Structures are given as C-alpha cells and as structure tokens.
C-alpha cells in the first residue's frame, strides 16, 4: 500500500453570485413562461430538487438576456480562470506546497471550451514550473470528479513522491438556453450551479486517506441518457431518459461488477460517497443499494447548499465526509454521459 496515492489535501470553491431557488424560478418564468405553455406545470420541479441556493459566475440579470457562443465563452474563461486559481491555491496551501512543487496537473471540465486549456492559462498566475505535466479532460460530465480522481491517483502512483494537482471545475449556469422550450431545459434550469474542487495527491509516503482502487462501468446503448448537443447557440442539454429510474434498475449491478473486478463486494463498503444529481437521484441511490433513507446525508446537504455542479459536486460531498471522519473503506461514485459509473475506493486509517 505504500505506493498507492494518498489524498494530501483538498479544497472547494464557488463563484461570488448566490441565487436562491425562488429567484431562479422567477428568472426562468421571465425567460420561458410566456412562450412555453407547459412551464407552470413543470415549475414544480424547482421545489422538488432539494436545492435551496446555487452559485453562478454572473449576476442573475446576465442570464436573463440571450447569449451566444462568444459571450458564453468569454464568461467561461473569465470565471473559470478565477475559480481555478482560488481552489488550486487553497488546496496547495493546505498541503503546505507551492505551485512550483506541483509536478502534474489534471484539469476536468465539460461546461466550456478553452484552447489553450485552463491550467495553461493560469500557469503564470499560479507559478507552475515550465516542465509541469498537463492532463486536460473534457466530456465526462457528472462522472468527471471521480474519473479525475482516478486519473490523478494513477499519475501519482506511477511516479512516487511527485505531487499531482487535480482541479475539477464546472460552470453549468453558462449553458442556460432561451430558445429551448423543452422539459429537459427546465430540468437543467432547476438543478445546475457552478463550483470547483481541487485535490493534491502524492504516493510513496504517509497519508491517512489513500486511493485503494478505481474502476468504471459503461452501459451499452445508453448514449441518449445525458450529454451535450452543440449548435450555434452553445451547449444544449440532453436528458432523454428518467435518470432516477435508471439508477434504481441498473446502478447496483454496474457498481457490483466494478467492485468484483477489484476483488471487493458491496458488503465491503462502509460508506457510500455519491454524486447527488438531485433529490430523486439520491433517493434512488439509497434504494438501489438498500441503504436506510437519509444515509446519504452529505449528499443532501451539498445539493441543498450548491445545487448540482456536475463533476465537482461529489468532491464537495467527499470534503464534508472527510471533515466528519471517514470509515475504513469508502466508495466514491458518480454517473455521467456514456452512460458511465466511475468508482474509486478509499482506505482510511484513523
């Protein structure tokens, strides 16, 4: 176990603009209500998500005007760079490291496009070395936080003693659409917020929390469940199936298969740390794994405080679970486009 990656430090952050759920409902009604007869029927979704407030990179008035690719992209670059620097600095400070100590950086984001990628754009501001290894990852959606943790841990394990920085950053609010008069667009408006998390990992020395094993499960013929459609306006959300129903029917068999490949079973897991897609998804996960209702307490508190921040959300949950104290073995898991379950098992020594 000495060469497995240890979780040295982590940090989370959100942009400065806070939106209460009722404010977002009012804004959505202003944008869509008069043009979409089904809006009032679907507006109950906003009250059923379990969300109290969310955060965005722009003031709420910005979202009430139609925006195209150039404006969305500039907003993404400005907001993402600032948030990247904030969470990366906090995580490095907590690890007692400087940017020049980082050997590899993994950047996970699926809600904006940047070339050069975000870690290159902020390298000078942070002080990364010129020989830093960069691994930008796009397209994993809500599964990206766990998949990123897996990638970063393998990089750390491959080069014991080096410092790997993982930054998972999503600005979901920038995908708000005025032209999409669909239930999927209303669901997205009711759920998504902006946020970021950073983790420092290192292998070869001490660490209370270690990445034990990682795995993924890709369900065939499920490309239509979740993803982006790209058109002249920007990203358009794809929700073609009821995700809670899919979770209830398929998540346990998929995760069981992953654990079996790692030599583990569901019974070996002391705590589940899950991406909380929404209130109904949390309930479906508890039912799927035969957990007592309310077991996923950090998941509910994170979704209430921040909404669904796509890939970053599960790391907010992990941060709260670490603060409370982890049991000997935890399973960190999330679902995302593909349709995929990403899994990481953690071993923790008290």
N, C-alpha and C positions, 0 to 999 in steps of 0.2 A: 504493500500500500504506500510505501514511502515516495514512489514516483508518480502517484496519482495527483491530479491538480487539486490544490486547496483554494477555497474561496477566502481570499485575504481580506477584502473589504468591498462594500457596495454602497451606492447612493442612488437616490431618486430625485426627480425634479419635475416641475410643471411650469408652463409659461404664466405670465402675470395676470391674465384676464380670467376672472372666475364668473361662471354663468350658473345661476340656479335653474333647475329643470323647468320651472314655470316660465322663466324668461325665454328659454329655448323653444318651448311650446308656443309662446306668443309670437316669436320671430318666425317659426315655421308656419304658423297660421297666416301671418302677414305675407309671407312669400308664396304660399301654396294654396291657402284656404279658398280663395275666390275662384281659382282655376281648377280645383280638384274636388268634385262633389263628395268623394269618399273620405275627405280629410277629417271631418268631425267624427266619423265613425272610428277611424284609425287613431284619432288623437288620444284615446285611452291608453295607447302604447306608452306614452310618456310617463304615465303614473304607475305603470306596471313593471318598469325596468329595475326598480330598486335603487335608482340613482337620485341623489339629492342635488349635487352640483358637479360641474365639469370645468375644465380649463381650456383656453384657446390662445393661439398666438396673436390673434387680432381682436379688437373690441367687437362686441356683438353687432354693432351697426355695420361693420365691414362686410359681414356675411349676408346682410340684407340687400346688397346690391349684386347684380350678376357679375361674375368674374370669369375670364378666360384663362388659357394656359399661361400667358406671360405674367399676369398678375398673381396667379396662384403660385407659379414657380418662384417669383421674387419673394413672395411672402414665405414660401417654404425655406428658401435659402437663408433669409434673414433670421427667421425663427429657429430653424434647426441648428444653425451655427451657434447662436447664443445659448441654446439649451444644451448642445453637445459640450461646449466649454464648461458650463455650470456643473453638470453631473460628473464629467470626467475629472475636473479639479477636486470636487468633493470626495470622490472615490479614491483618488491618488493621495489626497491629504490624510484620509482615514487609514490608508495603507502605509503612511509615512514614506511616500515616494514623491519624486518629481517627474515631470513629463520626460525628462532625459533618461529616466530609469526604465521607461516602457520599451520593450523590445518588439512587441506585436500589438496591433490594434484591429479588432473585429468590429465593424460597423453594420448594424442591422436596421434596415428601414424599408418600408414598402409603400409609403404615402407621399413620396416626392422623388423627383429625379434630379441628380446632381452629377455632372461630369466636368471637372474633377469631382471626386466623391468628397463627402463631408469631412472625413478625417484629414484629407489633403488640404482642404480649405481652411481648417483651423490649426494646422500643424505649426505654423509660425507663431500664432497667438498663444498656443499652449506651450510650445518649446519642445516638440518631439525631435528626436535625432533624425539626421538625414538618412540613416540606414534602417529606419523602422520598417517592419514588415506590415503591409496593409492588406486587410481582407474585407472588402465591402460585400454585403449580402443583401440582395433585393428579391422580393417576390414571395416570401414565406408568410406574409400576413400575420395573423394572430399566433401562429406557431413559431414565429421568429425569435421570441425571447428564449424559449427552451432550446431551439435549434442553435441559436447563437451561443448559449452557454455550453452546449455540446461541442461546437466547433472550437471555441476558445479553450476549453479544457483539454482537447486533444492537441492543440498547438502547445499549450503549457507542458503537457506530459511528454511531448516529443523532444522538448528542449528543457530539461530540468534546470531550475534556477533562474530562468528568464521570466520576465513579468509581462503578462498578457492583459490588455485592457479591452473589455467588451463594452460597447455602447449600443444600447437599443433605444431607438428614438422614432416616435410616430406622431405626425401632425395630421390626425384624421379629419379635423374640422375643415381643412382646406379643400376637401372633396365635396363640400356641400353643393347641391345642384338645384337650380331654379327651374330647369327645363324637364326634370324627371318627375312626371306625375304618376308615381308608382308606389305600391306598398313597400317595396324594397328601399326606396329613398326615404320614406317616412320612418322605417325601422332604423336606418342608418342615422337619421337626424335625432332619433330618440336615444341613441346609445353612445355615440363615439365622442371622445375627447382627446386632448393632446397631452403627451408626457414622455419622459425619458428615464432610463436607468443605466447605471454604469457599474461594472464589476471588475475587480482586479483579481486575477488568478495566478498562482505560481505552484510549480511542482518541485519536489526534491527536498523540502524542509517541512517544518511543523505547520500545523493548521487544524483547527478544531472541526471544520466542515470541509469534507472532501467530495469531489465528484467520483462516485463509485463506478458508474456505468451509464451508457447512453444508447438510445435506440429510437427507431421511427417505424411507423406503420402507415403504408399508403393504401387506401381503399381503391380498388379498381372502379372505373366508370363513375367517378364522382366529381368530375371537373366542374360541373354546373352548380355545386353547392355554394361556393363562395369564391369571390375574386374581384378583379377589376375588369371593366370594359373601357377601352381607351378610344376617345373620339375628339372632335375639335374643341369641345368644352373642357375636357380634362378627364379625370378618372370617373367612371360611373360604377357604383357598387353592384355586385351580383349576389343576390340571395335567392336561389331557386328552390330550395327545399327547407322544410322546418328543421332547423338545427337541433332544438331540444329533442325532437322525436328521433333524429339520427343518433344523438348521444345515447339516448336510452336504449336503443336497439343494438348499437354497434361499438360503443366506446370500450366497454369491458372486454369483449373478445379481442379487440385490437391491442389494447394495453396488455392483456394477459399473454398474447403472442409475443409482444416485445419483451416482457419480463421473462418468459420462458426461454427466449434466446439468450438472456443474460444469466440464466441459472437461478431465477427467482420466481416467486409467485405473488399473487395479490396478498396472501396471508403474511408475507414477509414485510409488508409496508406498514409502518407505524403512523405515518401522516401523509395525506394527500395535499399537495400544494398545486392548485389548478388555475388555469386562466379562466376568470369569471366573465364569460361572454355577455351575460345578463342574468336577471333573477331566475328566469325559467331554465336557463342552461345550468345554473348552479344546482337547482332542484333536480334536474335530470341527471347530473353527475352523481349526486348523493344517492339517488335511486339506483343508478346503474351499478354502483359499487357497494350497494346495500349499507350505506352509511346512515347513521341517525340524522334526522332532519336538524339542520343547524350546525352540523360538524364543520362545514366549510365557512367558519366564522370570519376569517381574514378576507376570504374572497368576497363575502357580502359587504364588509366594511370598506374594502377598496373600491368596489363598484359604486357604493353609495357616495364616496368622497370624490371620486375621479371619473366615473364612467368607464367605458371600455376604451382603453388606449391602445388597442391592438397588441402588438408584440410586447410592449413594455409592461403591460398590466400584471402579468404573472410574476415579474420581478418585484413589483410593489408588494404583492402578496408574500413573496419569499422574504422580503425585508421585514415585514411585520412578524412573520413566523420566526425568523432568527432572533428578533428582539425579545419575543416571548420565551424562546428556548426550544431548540429542535430536539426531537426524539432521536434514537439511534439511527433509524433509516427513514428517509422521506422520499416520496416520488413527486417530482416536479413535472407537470404535463400540460400541454396545450394542444388545441386543434386549429388547423389552418388550411388555406387553399391547397388543393391537391386531390382529394381531401386527406389530410395527414394528421396523425398523432405524433408529436415529438415528446420524448421522455428522457428524463435524467434522474438517476437515483443518487441521493446524497447520504453519506455516512457522517455522523456527528458524534464526537467524543465530548462528553460533558466536562 
